[in-house]
Amino acid sequence: MSRLKPGIKGELKLKVEFEHTAAKFGSGFVEVLSTPMLVAIMEGAAKNCVQEYLPEGQTTVGTRVDIKHLAATPIGMEATAKAELIEVDGRRLVFKVEAYDEKEKIGEGSHERFIIDIEKFMKKNQAKKQS
């Protein structure tokens, strides 16, 4: 974890298709990038930001999202989410996130992730089903 330092950046791009829209997700009736999908690409950008710095067998999971969806993006346009690591507190990581389409900023906010050991996490998750 010592390799994780504020300032690390990552991004994720997505060409908006019908499957990414509010109409498809059920979060609205219009065929524009849905807020749940905007959150997903912001989370993906944050994951991409730090994954290469983690030891094998570790990853991060999202635990908090606080974003504003500022503008609609129609089908056919590309959305780009950008994340910057701004705080490292043990296993807790905080990111500044922004997203843009080809014309304007479409979202901004913060996102929190925790570093996990994949095997331990999945064992605990599977045990939840048995209890």
ABEGO torsion letter per residue (X at the ends): XAABBBGBBBBBBBBBBAAABAAAAGABABBBBBAAAAAAAAAAAAAAAAAAABBBGBBBBBABBBBBBABBBBBGBBBBBBBBBABBBEABBBBBBBBBBAABBABBEBBBBBBBBAAAAAAAAAAAAAX
